Amino acid sequence: MSSIPYELLIPSGLLTISIYALRRYKIQKWGWVTNRNSLKGKLFIITGANTGLGYETTKALTARQATTIMACRNLSKANEAIDKIRQETKEGELIPMELDLASFQSIRKFAAQIKDRYPDFHCLVNNAGLAAQEPAFTQEGFEVHFGVNHLGQFLLVDLLKDNLKKNNSRIVVVSSRMHEIEASIDIGNLGRWVEYDSRLNRLYNNSKLMNFYYARELYKRGFNVHVLCPGLCHTDFFRNYDPKWYHYLLFSPIVWLMLRSAEQGAQNIIYCATDSVTDEKRNPVTGYFVSNVKMRKSKYPFDEEISVRLWNESVEAIEEASRSG
């Protein structure tokens, strides 16, 4: 039986140690929320709370005695998530509620229930989002990246704006650093499925840029809004993607180095929901967002005219769809 020469084992061993050390360094750099103070008496609303980042955020806040409304499209999955969380902590209160951001009817029903039953909430976490490879549309006919990632949360915040203002509630907007990469506000094609000549999912990147622009306009209007990038995380977010076997072979080492756990990515959401502070110099309008549990400035050259126009176009799209419905 042949064996690997000893002189080859040393370099390979050093390589393994180096890769492991780099991984440990990156985990430390990604950051963790150190505040463990009780959140008893505070009510959080989290969209997409039954899986991935939303689930980890819910679990962490619940462990700190918060009351969390789990706004989920599928209530049975929400209840499964609750059972799973309860295996780890008995603290806090978990309230499952149905919300489908691809349906204006569902959003309006959810908002009405919140205003009726839970009008005084501490924070709204706009976490739910998706990335699709094939054309898909909301019930109102908008392509899903625009319709769910942007317009759905736009409508939800608008319906809850009086409560948000009254309580100075935090609004957490889960954007992405992808807003800096091949992203633009394609005003002429808002809500349409467009096949861009790019290897990236431009529709997704554009929607993350919309999230940031939207947060900027909310901040201008006096809302307590915080933007973040969770980082590239190991969640079911990419459930619509179908990688080939050789993709696993080629990218597994890179993924192992770069991919965060959902728990690690959720730290940025938790931080924005509890501890992040904005000021005159560092806020969404000046281009600041939370990444690696600290503020950093976006590289994107935001355009004030586009910022206002996207807001107005979003309002018009909602009004037109509501009239048609």
N, C-alpha and C positions, 0 to 999 in steps of 0.2 A: 504493500500500500504506500503510495507516494505521500510525501509530507511537504509542507511549505517551508522553504529555507528560512533559517533563523533570522538571517539578515533582512528578510522581507517582513518579518513579524514586527520588528521594532518600528519602522515607519508607519505600518498600518495601525499599530497600537497607539502611536502618537496622534495619528489622524483621528482615531475614534475619540481619544481624550480631548483633542482640540474641538471637535464638533460638539461633544457633550458640554464642554466649558462654554462654548459660544451660545449654546442653547440656554444654559443657566444664566448667562449674562443678559440675554435678550428677555428672559422671564423677569429678571430683576428690573430691567429698564422699562418694561411694559407698565410696571407700577401696580400697587394694590391700595385699596381704601383702608386706612388704618383706624378711622373713627368707628368705634363700636358702641357709641352712646345709644340709649333707648330711643325708639321712634314711637313709643306708645302714645296713642291719641292722634296720630297723624295718618291721614288717608291718602293713599297713592292709587292712581289709575294707570294701568300698564296695558297697552295694546300688544297683542301677540304674546301673551304671558305664559302660554302653556308649553312653549318650546324654546330652545336655543337661548339667546341673550335675554329674552323676556322672562323665561323660566328662571334663569340664574339670578336675575335682578329681583324677581319676586321672592325667591327663596332667601336671598340675603336680607332683604328688607323685613320679611316676615320673622326671621331669626332675631331681628332687633325690635320685635314687638309691634311692628307697623300693621295697619289694616290695609289690605291690598285688594283692589277690584281687578280681577283678571278678565280683561276685555278680549274675548276670543271668538273666532268664527265658529268653532266647534265646541259645544259645551261638554260633550262626553270626553273629549281630550283634555278640556280644562279640569274636569273632575279627576281624571287619571293623574294629571299633574299635581293636583292637590293631595291625592293619596300618596304620591311619591314624596312630596315635600314633608308631609306629616310623618313620614318614616324617619326624617332627620331632625325636625323641630316641631314642638307643640305650641310654640309662641305665636303671637299675632292672630290675625283673623284673615281668612281668605274667602273672597266673594266672587264666584264665577258669574259673568254676564256675557250675553251674546252680542258680538259686534263684528260685522263684515264690512270692511272698508271699501269693498268693491260694490257696495250698494248704498245709495243715498238714503233709501228707505230704512235700512238697518241702522245707519249712522244717526238719522233723526230719531228713531225709536230709542236707541241707546242714550242719546243726549237728553231726551225727555225724561227717561228713567233716572238718570244721574241728577238732574235738576230737581226732581221730585223727591228722591230718596236720600241722596248724598250730596247736597248742594255745597257743603263746606269741605272741600278737599285740598290737600296740601300740594299735590303735584300731579301733572298729567305727563306720562311718558309715551311719546309717539315712537314706539319701537317697531311695530309691525311693518313689514315691507317684503318685497320679493324681487327676484330677477328671473326673467323668462327667456327661453331660446326661441320659442315659436310664438307667432302672433296670438295674443290673448287680450280679452277686453272686459271691462266692468259691465255691470247691468245697464249703465247709462251709455255704453258704447265707446268709452275712452280706452285707449291702450293701457295695459295694467300698470306700467311704470309711472306714467303720469297720473292715472286714475287712482291707484292705491297708494303709492309711495308719496305722492304730493297732494292731489286734490282731496282724497279721503280725509287726511288729517287736517287739511285746510278747512274743510266743512265742519269737522268735529270741533276744532278750536273756535270757529266762528259761533257755533251753536252754544258753546260753553263760555263765551267771552265775558259775560257779566259775572259769572261765578269766579272765573280766573282773576278778573280785575278786583272784585270785592275782597277776595282772600289773598291777593298778591301771590297766587299759586305759581309754583315753578312750572314752566313748560319745557320739557326736555325733547330736543329734536335729534334723532339719530341720523346723522348724515354719514359721510365717508370721505376719506382722503381721495377717493376716486373723483370727487368734484374738481380736483386739480388736474385731472388727466383726460384729455380729449372730451371735455364736457363743455356744453354751451346751451344757451336757452334758445331753442329753435322755435321762435314765436309762430312762424307760419305753419308749423306742423304739430303744435301742441295737441295732445290727445290722439294723434295718428300713429300707426305702426310704420316706422321708417326703417329701411334696410340701409344702414350706413356702411361705407367702405372702410371697415375697421375690424381688427381682430378682437377688440373689446366690445362689451355690451354698451354701446353709446346711449341707448335709451335709459339704462340703469344709471350710468354716470350722470347723464343729464338730470335725472330725477333727484340725485343726491345734491347736485348743484342747486336745483329748485328748493330743496329743503333748506339750504343755507341762505339763499336769497329770501325765502319766506321768513326765516328766523330773524333776519336783519330788519324786515319790515315790521314784524311783531315788536321787536325791541324799540324801534322808532316810535311805535304807538303806545309805549309804556308798559309792555308786558315783561314779566320776569322770565326771560327765555335763555336757554343754555343749549349750545350746539356741541356735538361730539362726533368723533370717529372711534368706533370700537376696535378697529384693526381687523385684519383678516383672521376669521375665527372658524374653528371646527364646529359647525352646526349643520342643521338640515336646510340652511338657507339655499344651498345649491342643489336641492333635491330634484330640480327640473333639468339638471345637466347630466349627460350620459357619457362619461369619459371612457376612452378605449383602454385596453389592458396596458398598452405601451405608455400611456400617460402616467399610470401609476408607477411604472418602472423608471420613467424619466424624472418625474417630479416629486416622488416620495421623499428623497433627501432634502429637497428645498422646502417642501411642505412641513417636514418635521422641524426644520429650523425656524420657519417663518410663521407657521399657523398657531394661533393662540387657542386655548380651550375656551369654551363659551363662558366659563367662570371668569377667566382672565379678561375677556372682552367686556363682560358686564361691569367690570370695575369702573369703566368710564361712564356708564349709564348711572350707576349707583352714586358716583361722585357728583355728577350733574344734578341728580335728584335730591341730594342731601347737603353737599358741602361747597360746590363751586360758587365762586363769587365773581361778578362782573363789576367793572368800574368805567370811568369815562374813557380810559385809554384801552382797556381790554374788554371787548364785548363783540357780539356778532356784527355790528355795524362797522367796526374797525377791522373786521376779518379774523377775530380770535375765536378759537374753538378748543375743546378739550380733547387731548390725545395723550395716551400714556399717563393718564391721571394728572395732567397739568395743562396749562394754557399754552397754545402755540398759535402762530399767525399763519393764516392761509396764504398760499402763493398765488391764488387766483386773483386776477384783476377785476374786481367787482365793478359793475357799471350801474350808477344810480338810476339812470333812465330805464335800463332793463329791469332793475329791481322793482320799480313802481309799475312798469308795464306788466310784468308777470303777475303781480298782485291783482291788477285790474282785469287781466285776461282770465285769471282764476275765478274771480267773482262773477264775471260774465258767463263763463262756462257752466258754473253751478246754477246760475239763474236761468240760463237757456235750457239746461237739462231738466230743471224743475218745472219749467213751463211746458216742455214737451211731454214730461211724465204725467 
